[in-house]
């Protein structure tokens, strides 16, 4: 058992939990949440931490700590995205390293998955700050539709998009209202939980040339992403893209 790894995980869990309590109490102190998320990202991307995790990956305490951190981090990120959106709407200063890192990862995805101006992209789980959509539109001018079940997040993202004067990014709260067969690329966000169920639903409607891109995090990356059991997915060619410098991994699905 790696006591140092367990200690670090407990500290991270404690910090995020306390930051969430502070935000709930004050409603205005977001800096602690932001620092916690950035610290968590640095922890996940640290090579030594990754190796320590691999050597202790069957330890139930470590597994439970990873899941606890993930659930708290997801809650914290949801809050932070809404704060960032409101800051933009109120023309207040905003800076979040996680957002910058995500934009860099998206630029890599644009190349890897050949997203072009002629592409039509469906982003499932876009959140209050759809950085993926904004980055794709900025880099390619592709048509993008964002779907999210959180009505508050969806409303904020619409307002931010209007505020920034971004054209070509559209929003929908119900995936069943989306004509999935019209899209060339379907991206499923890392914090979407029921990925395999979504793949089953989407796969019945996509055209044969469409690409499904699943963001996920297994092993130590599960501390900030929902995991994926790749073996559960059938009827597609599967290409895993892992980059140690990215906070999540991706799985590309294409029709056989």
C-alpha positions in Angstrom: 0.0 0.0 0.0 1.3 3.4 -1.0 0.6 5.6 2.1 1.9 8.7 0.3 -0.5 8.3 -2.5 -3.4 7.7 -0.1 -2.4 10.8 1.9 -2.3 13.0 -1.2 -5.7 11.7 -2.4 -7.2 12.4 1.1 -5.8 15.9 1.1 -7.3 16.6 -2.4 -10.7 15.2 -1.3 -10.6 17.3 1.8 -9.7 20.5 0.0 -12.4 20.1 -2.6 -15.0 19.2 0.0 -14.1 22.3 2.2 -14.1 24.6 -0.9 -17.6 23.4 -1.8 -18.8 24.0 1.7 -17.3 27.5 1.7 -19.0 28.3 -1.6 -22.3 27.0 -0.4 -22.0 29.2 2.7 -20.7 32.4 1.1 -21.9 32.0 -2.5 -19.0 34.1 -3.8 -15.7 32.6 -3.0 -14.8 30.7 -6.2 -11.0 31.0 -6.0 -10.6 28.1 -3.6 -12.6 25.9 -6.0 -10.5 27.0 -8.9 -7.3 26.3 -7.0 -8.6 22.8 -6.1 -9.4 21.9 -9.7 -6.1 23.1 -11.0 -4.3 21.2 -8.2 -6.2 18.1 -9.1 -5.3 18.4 -12.8 -1.6 18.8 -11.9 -1.8 15.7 -9.6 -3.4 13.6 -12.3 -0.8 14.6 -14.9 2.2 14.0 -12.7 4.1 10.9 -14.0 5.1 9.7 -10.5 1.5 9.8 -9.3 0.4 7.8 -12.3 3.0 5.1 -11.7 2.1 5.0 -8.0 -1.5 4.5 -8.9 -0.8 1.7 -11.4 1.2 -0.1 -8.7 -1.7 0.2 -6.3 -4.7 0.2 -8.7 -6.4 -2.8 -7.0 -6.4 -1.1 -3.6 -10.1 -0.6 -2.7 -9.3 2.5 -0.5 -7.5 4.2 -3.4 -10.4 3.3 -5.8 -13.0 4.8 -3.4 -10.9 7.9 -2.9 -10.6 8.4 -6.7 -14.4 8.1 -7.1 -15.1 10.4 -4.2 -12.7 13.0 -5.7 -14.3 12.7 -9.1 -17.8 13.3 -7.8 -16.7 16.3 -5.8 -14.6 17.7 -8.7 -17.6 17.3 -11.1 -19.7 19.4 -8.8 -17.0 22.0 -8.4 -16.4 22.3 -12.1 -20.2 22.7 -12.7 -20.2 25.6 -10.3 -17.0 27.2 -11.7 -18.3 27.0 -15.3 -21.5 28.9 -14.2 -19.4 31.5 -12.4 -17.2 31.9 -15.4 -20.3 32.3 -17.6 -21.8 35.0 -15.3 -18.4 36.8 -15.1 -18.5 37.1 -18.9 -22.1 38.3 -18.9 -21.2 40.9 -16.3 -18.0 41.9 -18.1 -15.8 40.9 -15.1 -12.3 39.5 -15.3 -12.1 35.8 -15.8 -9.2 33.4 -15.9 -9.2 29.6 -15.5 -6.2 27.5 -16.5 -8.4 24.4 -16.9 -10.2 26.2 -19.7 -7.0 27.1 -21.4 -5.8 23.5 -21.2 -9.1 22.1 -22.5 -8.9 24.5 -25.5 -5.4 23.1 -26.3 -6.8 19.5 -26.1 -9.7 20.4 -28.4 -7.3 21.9 -31.1 -5.5 18.5 -31.1 -8.9 16.7 -31.5 -9.7 18.9 -34.5 -6.7 17.5 -36.2 -7.0 13.9 -35.0 -10.7 13.6 -36.0 -10.5 15.8 -39.1 -13.1 18.3 -38.1 -13.5 20.7 -41.0 -15.6 23.8 -42.0 -18.0 21.4 -43.7 -18.4 19.3 -40.6 -21.5 19.2 -38.4 -20.6 18.6 -34.8 -22.9 17.4 -32.0 -21.5 18.1 -28.5 -23.3 16.1 -25.7 -22.7 17.5 -22.2 -21.6 20.9 -23.2 -22.1 22.7 -19.8 -22.4 26.3 -19.0 -19.1 27.2 -20.7 -18.9 25.2 -23.9 -15.2 25.7 -24.5 -15.1 22.8 -26.9 -17.8 24.3 -29.1 -16.2 27.8 -29.1 -12.7 26.4 -29.9 -14.0 24.2 -32.8 -16.0 27.1 -34.2 -13.0 29.5 -33.9 -10.6 27.1 -35.5 -12.9 25.7 -38.3 -16.2 27.6 -38.5 -18.0 24.2 -38.4 -21.7 24.0 -37.5 -22.0 22.9 -33.8 -25.0 21.9 -31.7 -24.6 21.7 -27.9 -26.8 19.5 -25.8 -27.1 19.6 -22.0 -29.8 18.4 -19.6 -28.9 21.2 -17.1 -31.3 23.9 -18.0 -29.4 26.6 -16.1 -26.2 25.7 -17.7 -27.8 25.7 -21.2 -29.4 29.1 -20.6 -26.1 30.6 -19.4 -24.2 29.1 -22.4 -26.8 30.6 -24.8 -26.4 34.1 -23.2 -22.6 33.8 -23.3 -22.6 32.8 -26.9 -24.8 35.8 -27.8 -22.6 38.1 -25.6 -19.5 36.9 -27.5 -21.2 37.3 -30.8 -20.5 33.7 -31.8 -22.5 32.5 -34.8 -23.0 28.9 -35.8 -23.3 27.4 -32.3 -26.7 26.2 -31.4 -28.3 24.7 -28.2 -30.8 22.0 -27.4 -31.9 20.6 -24.0 -33.3 17.3 -25.3 -31.2 14.9 -27.4 -34.3 13.3 -28.8 -35.1 16.6 -30.5 -31.8 16.5 -32.4 -31.6 15.0 -35.9 -28.5 12.9 -35.2 -28.3 11.6 -38.7 -27.2 15.1 -39.9 -24.0 15.2 -37.9 -20.6 14.1 -39.0 -19.0 14.1 -35.5 -20.6 13.3 -32.2 -18.5 14.3 -29.1 -19.6 12.9 -25.7 -18.1 14.9 -22.8 -16.0 13.2 -20.1 -18.4 14.1 -17.3 -21.3 12.4 -19.1 -22.0 9.3 -17.0 -23.9 6.9 -19.1 -21.6 6.9 -22.1 -22.4 3.3 -23.3 -26.2 4.0 -23.2 -25.6 7.1 -25.3 -23.5 5.2 -27.8 -26.3 2.7 -28.2 -28.9 5.4 -28.7 -26.7 7.5 -31.1 -25.5 4.4 -33.1 -29.1 3.7 -34.2 -29.4 7.1 -35.9 -26.0 8.1 -37.2 -25.0 7.8 -40.9 -22.3 5.3 -41.8 -19.5 7.9 -42.1 -20.1 9.6 -38.8 -17.5 9.5 -36.0 -18.3 9.2 -32.3 -15.7 10.7 -30.0 -15.9 9.6 -26.4 -14.0 11.5 -23.8 -13.3 9.5 -20.6 -10.9 8.8 -17.8 -9.8 5.4 -16.5 -7.2 4.7 -13.8 -5.9 7.9 -12.2 -7.7 10.0 -14.7 -11.0 8.8 -13.2 -10.4 11.3 -10.5 -11.7 14.0 -12.9 -13.7 12.0 -15.5 -16.3 9.3 -15.7 -14.7 6.0 -16.7 -15.5 3.9 -19.8 -15.5 0.1 -20.3 -14.4 -0.1 -23.9 -15.1 -3.8 -24.1 -18.9 -3.1 -23.7 -19.0 -1.3 -27.1 -19.5 -3.4 -30.2 -20.1 -2.9 -33.9 -17.4 -0.2 -34.3 -13.8 0.0 -35.0 -12.2 1.5 -31.9 -9.2 3.8 -31.7 -7.9 4.8 -28.3 -6.0 8.1 -28.1 -4.1 8.6 -24.9 -1.9 11.6 -24.2 -0.2 12.0 -20.8 -0.4 15.8 -21.1 -4.2 15.7 -21.4 -6.6 15.4 -18.5 -8.8 12.9 -20.3 -8.4 10.2 -23.0 -10.6 9.7 -26.0 -12.1 6.7 -27.9 -12.9 7.1 -31.6 -15.7 4.9 -32.9 -16.2 4.4 -36.6 -18.6 2.0 -38.4 -17.0 -1.3 -39.4 
